[in-house]
Amino acid sequence: MKKLLIASTALVAAAGMASADITITGHAAAGIYSGLSNKDGKAKTTAATAGKNLVYLDVSGTPAVKTVTAHTAPAMATDDVLISGTDAVAEVTAATVGTYSGDGIYSNAGVDFTMTGATDNGISFSAAVNVDAGMEIDAGDFELDGADGGTAGLGSVSMTGAFGTLTFDDGGIENLYSDSLTNADVSYSTTVGAVSLTIAHDTAAATGSANSVSAGYSASGMDFTLTASEATGGTSNSLAVSYALNDTVTLTGETDQAATKESVQTIGASTTLNGVSVSVSSANNSTWDVDLGYTAGGFALTYGVDETDGWTATATTALGGGATFAAGVNNEDSMYAGVSFAF
């Protein structure tokens, strides 16, 4: 990490500014990959059998029965239902969402500029600019992000004072309820008594889906988090609680009510002892997760599995000097292996 300090005497033109600080950091990564998700969400389906028709119930939108003639690729979604009948095709392969990359090599590098300062009246401010180029992967989600354009991007600009923190980032602030919803452009966070509060707003969103909120409260070893967001068809909200039973065991619970959907209740527990971690969770919609981990001397192994028998396994180790080796594989035959660097 390199740090450039600009003395306040060089900022005479900016009246009321007490100090400024610019931090420059860099990062790079390189490695190999195979079968990573391309995130396009396309469904692969088989065509109807020659000489017959495919009849199915379309439940992805307005429910309707549809017929597709032979030799035509059916526009089925993963939750559509085949209807058995005289001309129905019984041997249709279930749709598989997503397409996957072939084998390849990734390499990328970037520079991040973080600028911070403070005014004489106690308001601190910060801004960020980054430049990234090369082929990028998302190791956490086994996804191929693709080539970065190599252009400079403006990150968030924020101001913090006794009033709280105001952050501006056009389309760069994640929805506080779920990152699958549209990002926000501006957020405000503050503390009211023992409650931490954050509100985010998307200036370009349609009426009824622009705002999200998060509130947190801690007392006697228990943490409560409430998140909510306007969404199509109503409001989505979630209430989560965690309780530190002791120094090694934590219990969790959550009730999640997405707009227009049934609520889901989840309970879980996690523990860590002598470098071994275990985390389990189960929900009333028949989903569950088990995650195992082991860490020792800068080396870490993880393994996770869920109710679909989908699993992931990763390994990371610190090489020193800001370098880290990481590799991963999952049940979709996706894999990556490479080295990342921090400067």
C-alpha positions as CSV (number, residue, x, y, z in Angstrom):
1,M,0.0,0.0,0.0
2,K,1.3,3.4,-0.9
3,K,0.1,6.5,0.8
4,L,0.3,10.1,-0.5
5,L,-0.3,12.9,2.1
6,I,-1.2,16.3,0.8
7,A,-0.4,19.0,3.3
8,S,-3.2,21.4,4.2
9,T,-1.0,24.3,3.1
10,A,-1.5,23.0,-0.5
11,L,-5.2,23.4,-0.2
12,V,-5.5,27.1,0.5
13,A,-7.9,27.5,-2.4
14,A,-10.4,25.3,-0.6
15,A,-11.5,27.5,2.2
16,G,-12.5,25.8,5.4
17,M,-10.8,22.5,4.5
18,A,-8.5,21.3,7.3
19,S,-6.7,18.3,5.7
20,A,-6.8,15.9,2.8
21,D,-5.5,12.4,2.4
22,I,-5.1,10.3,-0.8
23,T,-4.6,6.5,-0.5
24,I,-3.6,4.5,-3.6
25,T,-3.9,0.7,-3.6
26,G,-3.5,-1.8,-6.3
27,H,-4.7,-5.4,-7.0
28,A,-4.1,-8.0,-9.6
29,A,-5.0,-11.7,-10.2
30,A,-4.2,-14.5,-12.7
31,G,-5.2,-18.1,-13.1
32,I,-7.2,-20.7,-14.9
33,Y,-10.9,-21.5,-15.0
34,S,-13.3,-24.1,-16.5
35,G,-17.1,-24.3,-16.7
36,L,-17.9,-21.1,-14.8
37,S,-21.4,-19.7,-15.0
38,N,-22.0,-16.9,-17.5
39,K,-24.9,-15.5,-15.5
40,D,-27.1,-15.1,-18.6
41,G,-30.0,-17.1,-17.1
42,K,-30.9,-18.8,-20.4
43,A,-32.8,-22.0,-20.2
44,K,-31.7,-25.1,-22.2
45,T,-34.6,-27.3,-23.3
46,T,-35.1,-30.0,-25.9
47,A,-37.4,-29.7,-29.0
48,A,-40.6,-31.6,-29.3
49,T,-40.5,-35.1,-30.7
50,A,-41.1,-35.4,-34.4
51,G,-44.7,-35.9,-35.4
52,K,-46.1,-34.9,-32.0
53,N,-47.0,-31.7,-30.1
54,L,-45.7,-30.4,-26.8
55,V,-48.5,-29.2,-24.4
56,Y,-47.6,-27.5,-21.2
57,L,-48.9,-25.1,-18.6
58,D,-47.1,-21.7,-18.6
59,V,-46.9,-20.7,-14.9
60,S,-44.1,-18.2,-15.3
61,G,-46.5,-15.3,-16.0
62,T,-50.3,-15.4,-16.5
63,P,-51.2,-19.1,-16.2
64,A,-52.1,-20.4,-19.7
65,V,-52.0,-23.7,-21.6
66,K,-49.7,-23.6,-24.6
67,T,-49.0,-25.9,-27.5
68,V,-45.8,-26.1,-29.5
69,T,-45.7,-28.0,-32.7
70,A,-43.0,-30.6,-33.6
71,H,-39.5,-29.4,-34.6
72,T,-40.0,-26.1,-32.6
73,A,-37.9,-25.4,-29.5
74,P,-40.4,-25.0,-26.6
75,A,-40.2,-21.7,-24.7
76,M,-40.5,-23.5,-21.3
77,A,-39.4,-22.0,-18.0
78,T,-38.1,-24.1,-15.2
79,D,-41.3,-24.0,-13.3
80,D,-43.6,-24.8,-16.3
81,V,-45.6,-28.0,-16.1
82,L,-46.1,-30.7,-18.8
83,I,-49.7,-31.8,-19.4
84,S,-50.2,-35.4,-20.2
85,G,-52.5,-35.9,-23.1
86,T,-52.9,-37.7,-26.5
87,D,-50.3,-35.6,-28.2
88,A,-48.2,-34.5,-25.2
89,V,-44.5,-35.3,-25.3
90,A,-43.5,-37.3,-22.3
91,E,-39.7,-37.4,-22.9
92,V,-38.8,-33.8,-22.5
93,T,-35.6,-33.1,-20.6
94,A,-35.9,-30.7,-17.6
95,A,-34.7,-27.2,-18.3
96,T,-31.3,-26.2,-17.0
97,V,-30.9,-22.5,-16.2
98,G,-27.6,-20.9,-17.1
99,T,-24.9,-21.5,-19.6
100,Y,-21.3,-22.2,-18.7
101,S,-17.9,-21.2,-20.1
102,G,-15.3,-23.5,-21.6
103,D,-11.7,-23.6,-20.4
104,G,-9.8,-20.3,-20.2
105,I,-7.2,-18.1,-18.5
106,Y,-8.0,-15.0,-16.5
107,S,-5.7,-12.1,-15.7
108,N,-6.6,-8.6,-14.4
109,A,-5.2,-5.6,-12.6
110,G,-6.6,-2.4,-11.1
111,V,-5.8,0.7,-9.2
112,D,-8.0,2.3,-6.5
113,F,-7.8,5.9,-5.4
114,T,-9.5,6.8,-2.1
115,M,-9.6,10.4,-1.1
116,T,-10.5,11.5,2.4
117,G,-10.5,14.8,4.2
118,A,-12.3,17.0,6.8
119,T,-13.6,20.5,7.1
120,D,-12.8,22.9,10.0
121,N,-16.3,22.4,11.4
122,G,-15.9,18.6,11.7
123,I,-17.5,17.2,8.6
124,S,-15.4,14.4,7.1
125,F,-15.8,13.4,3.4
126,S,-14.4,10.8,1.0
127,A,-14.5,9.8,-2.6
128,A,-13.2,6.9,-4.6
129,V,-12.1,6.4,-8.2
130,N,-11.0,3.0,-9.7
131,V,-9.4,1.7,-12.9
132,D,-9.7,-2.0,-13.7
133,A,-8.7,-4.0,-16.8
134,G,-8.5,-7.6,-17.9
135,M,-10.6,-10.8,-17.6
136,E,-12.3,-11.2,-14.2
137,I,-14.0,-14.1,-12.4
138,D,-16.2,-14.1,-9.3
139,A,-14.6,-16.9,-7.2
140,G,-17.3,-16.7,-4.5
141,D,-20.1,-17.5,-7.0
142,F,-18.1,-19.5,-9.5
143,E,-19.0,-16.9,-12.2
144,L,-17.2,-15.6,-15.2
145,D,-17.6,-11.8,-15.0
146,G,-15.9,-11.2,-18.4
147,A,-13.6,-8.5,-19.6
148,D,-13.4,-5.2,-17.9
149,G,-13.3,-2.1,-20.1
150,G,-10.2,-0.6,-18.6
151,T,-11.9,2.8,-18.0
152,A,-11.9,4.9,-14.9
153,G,-15.0,4.5,-12.7
154,L,-16.3,6.9,-10.0
155,G,-17.2,5.2,-6.8
156,S,-19.1,6.6,-3.9
157,V,-18.9,10.1,-2.5
158,S,-19.8,10.5,1.1
159,M,-20.0,13.1,3.9
160,T,-20.1,12.3,7.6
161,G,-20.8,14.5,10.6
162,A,-23.0,14.7,13.7
163,F,-26.0,14.4,11.4
164,G,-24.9,10.9,10.2
165,T,-23.5,9.8,6.9
166,L,-24.8,10.8,3.4
167,T,-23.5,8.7,0.5
168,F,-23.9,9.2,-3.2
169,D,-23.2,6.5,-5.8
170,D,-25.2,6.4,-9.0
171,G,-26.5,2.8,-9.2
172,G,-23.8,1.5,-6.9
173,I,-25.6,1.1,-3.5
174,E,-27.1,-2.3,-3.0
175,N,-30.7,-2.6,-2.0
176,L,-30.8,-3.0,1.7
177,Y,-33.2,-6.0,1.6
178,S,-31.7,-8.0,-1.3
179,D,-29.0,-7.4,-3.8
180,S,-31.2,-9.0,-6.4
181,L,-33.3,-5.9,-6.4
182,T,-32.4,-2.6,-8.2
183,N,-29.4,-0.8,-6.7
184,A,-29.9,2.6,-5.1
185,D,-28.2,6.0,-5.8
186,V,-28.2,7.7,-2.5
187,S,-28.3,6.5,1.2
188,Y,-28.4,8.0,4.6
189,S,-27.3,6.3,7.8
190,T,-27.4,7.4,11.4
191,T,-27.8,6.2,15.0
192,V,-30.9,7.0,17.0
193,G,-30.3,5.9,20.6
194,A,-29.3,2.3,20.5
195,V,-30.7,1.8,17.0
196,S,-28.6,2.0,13.8
197,L,-30.7,3.1,10.8
198,T,-30.0,3.2,7.1
199,I,-32.3,4.4,4.3
200,A,-31.5,4.0,0.5
201,H,-33.3,5.6,-2.4
202,D,-33.2,4.8,-6.1
203,T,-33.9,8.0,-8.0
204,A,-34.7,6.3,-11.3
205,A,-37.0,3.6,-9.9
206,A,-40.7,3.5,-10.6
207,T,-43.1,4.6,-7.8
208,G,-43.5,1.9,-5.2
209,S,-40.0,0.3,-5.6
210,A,-37.6,3.1,-4.9
211,N,-36.9,2.8,-1.2
212,S,-35.3,0.3,1.1
213,V,-34.4,0.5,4.8
214,S,-32.3,-1.3,7.4
215,A,-32.4,-1.1,11.2
216,G,-30.2,-2.8,13.8
217,Y,-30.3,-3.1,17.6
218,S,-28.0,-5.0,20.0
219,A,-28.6,-5.9,23.7
220,S,-27.4,-8.6,26.1
221,G,-25.6,-10.6,23.4
222,M,-28.5,-10.5,21.0
223,D,-28.4,-8.7,17.6
224,F,-31.7,-7.8,15.8
225,T,-31.7,-6.7,12.1
226,L,-34.8,-5.5,10.3
227,T,-34.7,-4.9,6.5
228,A,-37.5,-3.9,4.2
229,S,-37.9,-2.7,0.6
230,E,-40.6,-1.5,-1.7
231,A,-41.1,-4.1,-4.4
232,T,-43.4,-5.0,-7.3
233,G,-46.7,-6.2,-5.7
234,G,-46.1,-4.9,-2.2
235,T,-43.3,-4.7,0.4
236,S,-40.6,-7.2,1.2
237,N,-39.3,-7.5,4.7
238,S,-37.0,-9.6,6.9
239,L,-36.4,-9.8,10.6
240,A,-33.2,-11.6,11.7
241,V,-31.8,-12.3,15.2
242,S,-28.6,-13.8,16.4
243,Y,-27.6,-14.8,19.9
244,A,-24.0,-15.5,21.1
245,L,-24.6,-18.4,23.4
246,N,-21.0,-18.4,24.4
247,D,-17.6,-17.6,22.9
248,T,-17.8,-20.3,20.4
249,V,-21.5,-20.9,19.6
250,T,-24.0,-18.6,17.9
251,L,-27.7,-19.2,17.3
252,T,-29.6,-17.5,14.5
253,G,-33.2,-17.1,13.4
254,E,-34.9,-15.2,10.6
255,T,-38.4,-14.7,9.1
256,D,-38.4,-13.4,5.5
257,Q,-41.5,-12.2,3.7
258,A,-40.9,-11.4,0.0
259,A,-43.6,-9.5,-1.8
260,T,-46.3,-11.7,-3.2
261,K,-44.7,-14.9,-1.8
262,E,-45.1,-17.1,1.3
263,S,-43.0,-16.2,4.3
264,V,-39.9,-18.3,5.1
265,Q,-38.6,-19.1,8.6
266,T,-35.0,-20.2,9.0
267,I,-33.1,-21.3,12.1
268,G,-29.4,-22.0,12.3
269,A,-26.3,-22.4,14.5
270,S,-22.6,-21.9,14.0
271,T,-19.6,-22.8,16.1
272,T,-15.8,-22.4,15.8
273,L,-13.2,-24.3,17.9
274,N,-9.5,-24.8,17.3
275,G,-9.7,-23.6,13.7
276,V,-12.7,-25.8,12.8
277,S,-16.0,-24.1,12.0
278,V,-19.4,-25.6,11.4
279,S,-22.5,-23.8,10.3
280,V,-26.0,-25.3,9.7
281,S,-29.3,-23.8,8.8
282,S,-32.8,-25.2,8.0
283,A,-36.0,-23.5,6.7
284,N,-39.7,-24.4,6.6
285,N,-39.6,-24.5,2.8
286,S,-37.5,-27.7,2.9
287,T,-34.2,-25.9,2.2
288,W,-31.0,-26.4,4.3
289,D,-27.3,-25.7,4.2
290,V,-24.3,-27.2,5.9
291,D,-20.9,-25.4,5.8
292,L,-17.6,-26.7,7.2
293,G,-14.3,-24.9,7.4
294,Y,-10.8,-25.4,8.7
295,T,-8.2,-22.6,9.1
296,A,-4.6,-23.0,10.3
297,G,-1.4,-20.9,9.7
298,G,-2.8,-18.9,6.8
299,F,-4.3,-21.9,5.1
300,A,-8.1,-22.4,4.9
301,L,-10.4,-25.1,3.5
302,T,-14.2,-24.8,3.1
303,Y,-16.9,-27.2,2.1
304,G,-20.6,-26.5,1.7
305,V,-23.6,-28.5,0.7
306,D,-27.4,-27.9,0.4
307,E,-30.7,-29.8,0.0
308,T,-30.2,-30.1,-3.8
309,D,-26.9,-32.0,-3.3
310,G,-25.2,-28.9,-4.7
311,W,-21.7,-28.5,-3.1
312,T,-18.7,-26.3,-3.3
313,A,-15.1,-26.8,-2.0
314,T,-12.4,-24.1,-1.8
315,A,-8.9,-23.8,-0.6
316,T,-6.9,-20.6,0.1
317,T,-3.4,-20.0,1.4
318,A,-1.4,-16.8,2.1
319,L,1.9,-16.7,0.1
320,G,3.2,-13.6,1.9
321,G,3.9,-10.2,0.5
322,G,0.2,-9.6,-0.3
323,A,-0.2,-12.7,-2.5
324,T,-2.8,-15.3,-2.0
325,F,-3.4,-18.6,-3.8
326,A,-7.1,-19.7,-4.1
327,A,-8.8,-22.7,-5.8
328,G,-12.3,-24.0,-5.9
329,V,-14.6,-26.7,-7.5
330,N,-18.3,-27.4,-7.3
331,N,-20.9,-30.0,-8.3
332,E,-21.4,-28.3,-11.7
333,D,-17.8,-29.2,-12.7
334,S,-16.9,-25.5,-12.4
335,M,-13.4,-24.8,-11.2
336,Y,-10.8,-22.0,-10.8
337,A,-7.3,-21.8,-9.5
338,G,-5.0,-18.8,-9.4
339,V,-3.1,-16.2,-7.4
340,S,-4.2,-12.7,-6.4
341,F,-2.0,-9.8,-5.3
342,A,-2.6,-6.7,-3.2
343,F,-0.3,-3.7,-3.5
